[in-house]
C-alpha cells in the first residue's frame, strides 16, 4: 500500500485537523471558503516551500531528490533556452521544481537541525522504530479528527514536530506558538496518538531558524500551557459542531452594530500651538 501524500491527506475534509481549527479560530468565513464551499485560492508562500523541504530533509532525506528538483537557469526568450527548459521540465516529471537558493537554504537548516544533540539522537530512530508522517484518525468531543505527526517514536512515547521560524529564541518562538496554535497542536496530536497506541506521549517542537546563523532548539510546552490548549480545543470543537449543524459561518462581530474602542497602545498626546491652536493626536509607537 502506497504512502498517503500530503495532497491526499489535506484533501480529506471528512475529518477535522488542527490546521482547520486554527482557520476556524481566525475566521469562520475563511473556514467556510476553504473547507465547505472550497473556493479559496491558496497563495504559494516562500516560508511554506522552505518549511516543506526542511521537513523532507530532516525526516526523510533519501526522498528529497524524488520529490524536488532545483530549477535550471535558461534564457527562455531564445529558442535554445526554450528548448532547454522544455527538456528540463520533461526530466523533472512529477517532482516539484524549486528555486535553487531556497533549496540550499532548506539544506542548511536541515543540517543544523540534525546537529542539535537531542534531535540528532531522535533522528537515528527514523530508520528503525520511528513512524514518519502517518495519519492517525480519532474522535474527540464527538468530532471525527485526523492528525499526521512528523515523527512518532512509540517505544519512547514521543512525538517530534519540525518547525521553521524566523527566530528560534524562546521569547520569539513563544509568540509563534501563540500565533499558530502549536500548544493546541500538542494537545490534539497527543490525544490522537494516545487513542491509537494506548499510552501517553510527550510532544517536542524541533525548531530551526531560516535566518543566519540558523539556530536550533527543542521545546516542550509547560503543563499549564497544555491545560489552556485543552480548554481551547474543546471550545473550538464545540464551535465547529454548532456552525456545521446550523451552517452559520459568520464571526460574532459580523452581526449587528458593534461597539469599538481605541486599541490599548493608543496614546492621545494633546499638543496645543498658541499661535495656530492646532490639536495633534499621536499614536504611540
C-alpha positions as CSV (number, residue, x, y, z in Angstrom):
1,X,0.0,0.0,0.0
2,X,1.5,3.3,-1.1
3,X,2.0,6.1,1.4
4,X,-0.6,8.8,1.6
5,X,0.7,12.0,0.0
6,X,0.3,15.4,1.7
7,X,-2.1,16.4,-1.0
8,X,-4.3,13.4,-0.4
9,X,-4.2,14.0,3.4
10,X,-5.1,17.6,3.2
11,X,-7.9,16.9,0.7
12,X,-9.8,14.8,3.1
13,X,-12.4,17.1,4.6
14,X,-14.4,14.3,6.3
15,X,-12.3,14.8,9.4
16,X,-11.1,17.9,11.2
17,X,-7.4,18.7,11.6
18,X,-5.7,21.2,13.9
19,X,-4.9,23.4,10.9
20,X,-8.6,23.6,10.2
21,X,-9.3,24.6,13.8
22,X,-6.7,27.3,13.5
23,X,-8.5,28.6,10.5
24,X,-11.9,28.4,12.3
25,X,-10.5,30.4,15.2
26,X,-9.0,33.1,12.9
27,X,-12.1,33.4,10.7
28,X,-15.2,31.2,10.4
29,X,-15.8,32.7,7.0
30,X,-12.4,31.7,5.8
31,X,-13.1,28.2,7.1
32,X,-16.3,28.1,5.1
33,X,-14.5,29.1,1.9
34,X,-11.6,26.8,2.4
35,X,-13.3,23.6,3.6
36,X,-17.1,23.9,2.9
37,X,-17.5,25.7,-0.4
38,X,-13.8,25.0,-1.3
39,X,-13.4,28.2,-3.4
40,X,-10.4,29.5,-1.5
41,X,-7.3,30.2,-3.6
42,X,-4.1,29.4,-1.7
43,X,-1.1,31.6,-2.3
44,X,2.3,30.0,-2.8
45,X,4.4,31.3,0.1
46,X,8.2,31.1,0.4
47,X,8.0,30.1,4.1
48,X,5.8,27.1,3.4
49,X,8.0,26.0,0.4
50,X,11.2,26.1,2.6
51,X,9.4,24.5,5.5
52,X,8.2,21.6,3.4
53,X,11.7,21.0,2.1
54,X,13.2,21.2,5.6
55,X,10.7,18.6,6.8
56,X,11.7,16.2,4.0
57,X,15.4,16.7,4.5
58,X,15.3,16.3,8.3
59,X,12.8,13.4,8.4
60,X,13.1,11.5,5.0
61,X,16.4,12.8,3.4
62,X,16.5,10.0,0.9
63,X,13.2,11.1,-0.5
64,X,14.3,14.6,-1.3
65,X,15.6,14.0,-4.8
66,X,12.5,12.0,-5.7
67,X,10.2,14.9,-4.6
68,X,12.2,18.1,-5.6
69,X,14.4,19.3,-8.3
70,X,16.2,22.7,-8.4
71,X,15.3,24.8,-11.4
72,X,17.8,25.3,-14.1
73,X,18.6,28.7,-15.5
74,X,17.8,29.1,-19.2
75,X,17.1,32.2,-21.2
76,X,13.5,31.4,-22.3
77,X,13.5,34.4,-24.5
78,X,15.6,32.4,-27.0
79,X,14.7,29.3,-29.0
80,X,17.7,27.5,-27.5
81,X,16.6,28.5,-24.0
82,X,13.0,27.4,-24.6
83,X,14.1,24.0,-25.9
84,X,16.5,23.5,-22.9
85,X,13.7,24.4,-20.5
86,X,11.3,22.0,-22.2
87,X,13.8,19.2,-21.8
88,X,14.3,20.2,-18.1
89,X,10.5,20.0,-17.4
90,X,10.4,16.6,-19.0
91,X,13.2,15.4,-16.8
92,X,11.6,16.9,-13.7
93,X,8.5,14.8,-14.2
94,X,6.3,14.8,-11.1
95,X,8.9,16.4,-9.0
96,X,8.3,19.9,-7.6
97,X,10.6,22.5,-9.3
98,X,12.1,24.7,-6.6
99,X,14.3,27.8,-6.5
100,X,18.0,26.7,-6.1
101,X,18.6,29.3,-3.4
102,X,15.5,28.1,-1.4
103,X,16.7,24.5,-1.7
104,X,20.1,25.4,-0.5
105,X,18.6,27.3,2.5
106,X,16.5,24.3,3.3
107,X,19.6,22.1,3.2
108,X,21.5,24.4,5.6
109,X,18.5,24.5,8.0
110,X,18.1,20.7,8.0
111,X,21.8,20.1,8.6
112,X,21.8,22.4,11.6
113,X,18.7,20.8,13.0
114,X,20.2,17.3,12.7
115,X,23.3,18.6,14.5
116,X,21.2,19.6,17.5
117,X,22.3,17.0,20.1
118,X,18.8,15.9,21.1
119,X,17.2,16.0,17.7
120,X,20.2,14.1,16.4
121,X,19.6,11.3,18.9
122,X,16.0,11.0,17.9
123,X,16.9,11.3,14.2
124,X,18.6,7.9,14.5
125,X,15.3,6.2,15.2
126,X,13.8,7.1,11.8
127,X,15.4,4.1,10.2
128,X,14.0,1.6,12.8
129,X,11.1,2.2,15.1
130,X,10.0,5.7,14.2
131,X,6.8,6.3,12.3
132,X,7.2,9.1,9.8
133,X,4.2,11.3,8.7
134,X,1.5,8.7,9.0
135,X,-2.1,9.6,9.5
136,X,-4.0,9.0,12.8
137,X,-7.8,9.0,12.8
138,X,-9.5,9.6,16.1
139,X,-12.6,11.1,17.7
140,X,-12.5,14.0,20.2
141,X,-15.5,15.7,21.8
142,X,-17.8,13.9,19.3
143,X,-15.9,15.1,16.2
144,X,-14.1,12.9,13.7
145,X,-10.5,14.2,13.7
146,X,-7.2,13.4,12.0
147,X,-3.5,14.3,12.6
148,X,-0.2,13.5,10.9
149,X,2.7,13.7,13.3
150,X,6.1,14.4,11.7
151,X,7.9,11.7,13.7
152,X,6.4,9.4,16.3
153,X,8.5,7.0,18.3
154,X,6.2,4.7,20.2
155,X,8.9,3.0,22.3
156,X,9.8,6.4,23.7
157,X,6.3,7.7,23.9
158,X,7.5,10.7,21.9
159,X,6.2,12.9,19.1
160,X,8.5,15.3,17.2
161,X,7.3,18.2,15.2
162,X,9.7,20.1,12.9
163,X,9.1,23.9,12.7
164,X,10.9,26.5,10.7
165,X,10.8,30.1,12.0
166,X,12.4,33.5,11.6
167,X,13.7,33.5,15.2
168,X,14.2,30.3,17.2
169,X,14.8,32.1,20.6
170,X,12.4,31.2,23.4
171,X,10.9,34.7,23.5
172,X,10.2,34.9,19.8
173,X,9.1,31.4,19.3
174,X,6.6,31.6,22.2
175,X,4.9,34.2,20.1
176,X,4.8,31.8,17.1
177,X,3.3,29.1,19.4
178,X,0.5,31.5,20.3
179,X,0.0,32.8,16.7
180,X,-0.1,29.4,15.0
181,X,-1.8,27.3,17.7
182,X,1.1,25.0,18.5
183,X,0.0,24.4,22.1
184,X,-3.3,23.2,20.7
185,X,-1.5,21.1,18.2
186,X,0.4,19.5,21.1
187,X,-2.9,18.6,22.9
188,X,-4.5,17.4,19.6
189,X,-1.7,15.2,18.4
190,X,-1.0,13.6,21.9
191,X,-4.7,12.7,22.2
192,X,-4.7,11.1,18.8
193,X,-1.6,9.1,19.5
194,X,-2.9,8.1,22.9
195,X,-6.1,6.7,21.4
196,X,-4.1,4.8,18.8
197,X,-1.2,3.4,20.9
198,X,-2.8,3.4,24.4
199,X,0.0,5.3,26.0
200,X,0.7,8.9,26.9
201,X,3.0,10.9,24.7
202,X,5.4,13.8,25.1
203,X,5.5,16.4,22.3
204,X,8.6,18.2,21.3
205,X,8.8,21.2,18.9
206,X,12.1,20.9,17.0
207,X,12.8,24.4,15.7
208,X,15.3,25.9,13.2
209,X,15.7,29.5,12.2
210,X,15.6,30.3,8.5
211,X,17.8,33.3,9.2
212,X,21.5,33.1,9.9
213,X,23.1,31.7,12.0
214,X,20.2,29.2,11.7
215,X,20.0,28.5,15.4
216,X,18.1,25.4,16.6
217,X,16.1,24.5,19.7
218,X,13.9,21.7,21.0
219,X,11.0,23.0,23.1
220,X,8.4,21.2,25.3
221,X,5.4,23.3,26.4
222,X,4.6,23.6,30.1
223,X,1.7,21.7,31.6
224,X,0.0,25.0,32.3
225,X,0.2,25.8,28.6
226,X,-1.3,22.4,27.6
227,X,-4.2,22.9,30.1
228,X,-5.0,26.2,28.4
229,X,-4.8,24.4,25.0
230,X,-7.1,21.6,26.0
231,X,-9.8,24.1,27.1
232,X,-9.4,26.0,23.8
233,X,-9.5,22.7,21.8
234,X,-12.8,21.7,23.4
235,X,-14.3,25.1,22.8
236,X,-13.3,25.2,19.1
237,X,-14.6,21.7,18.5
238,X,-17.9,22.6,20.1
239,X,-18.0,25.8,18.0
240,X,-17.3,23.7,14.9
241,X,-20.2,21.3,15.6
242,X,-22.6,24.2,16.2
243,X,-21.6,26.0,13.0
244,X,-21.6,22.8,10.9
245,X,-25.1,21.9,12.1
246,X,-26.5,25.4,11.6
247,X,-24.4,26.3,8.6
248,X,-23.5,29.5,10.4
249,X,-20.1,30.8,9.4
250,X,-20.3,34.4,10.4
251,X,-18.0,35.9,13.0
252,X,-19.7,37.3,16.1
253,X,-18.6,40.8,15.1
254,X,-20.3,40.4,11.7
255,X,-23.7,40.7,13.4
256,X,-25.4,44.0,14.4
257,X,-23.7,47.2,15.5
258,X,-20.6,46.5,17.4
259,X,-19.1,49.0,19.9
260,X,-15.4,49.7,19.2
261,X,-12.7,51.1,21.5
262,X,-9.3,52.5,20.5
263,X,-6.5,50.0,20.9
264,X,-4.7,49.8,24.3
265,X,-1.5,51.1,22.8
266,X,-3.1,54.3,21.6
267,X,-1.8,57.4,23.4
268,X,-3.7,60.7,23.0
269,X,-1.0,63.4,23.3
270,X,-2.7,66.8,23.0
271,X,-0.3,69.5,21.8
272,X,-1.8,72.9,21.5
273,X,0.1,75.5,19.5
274,X,-0.5,79.0,20.9
275,X,-0.5,80.6,17.5
276,X,-2.4,78.2,15.3
277,X,-4.3,76.4,18.1
278,X,-3.9,73.1,16.4
279,X,-4.5,69.8,18.2
280,X,-2.3,66.9,17.3
281,X,-3.1,63.3,18.1
282,X,-0.1,60.9,18.2
283,X,-0.1,57.2,18.2
284,X,2.5,55.7,20.4
285,X,5.0,53.5,18.6
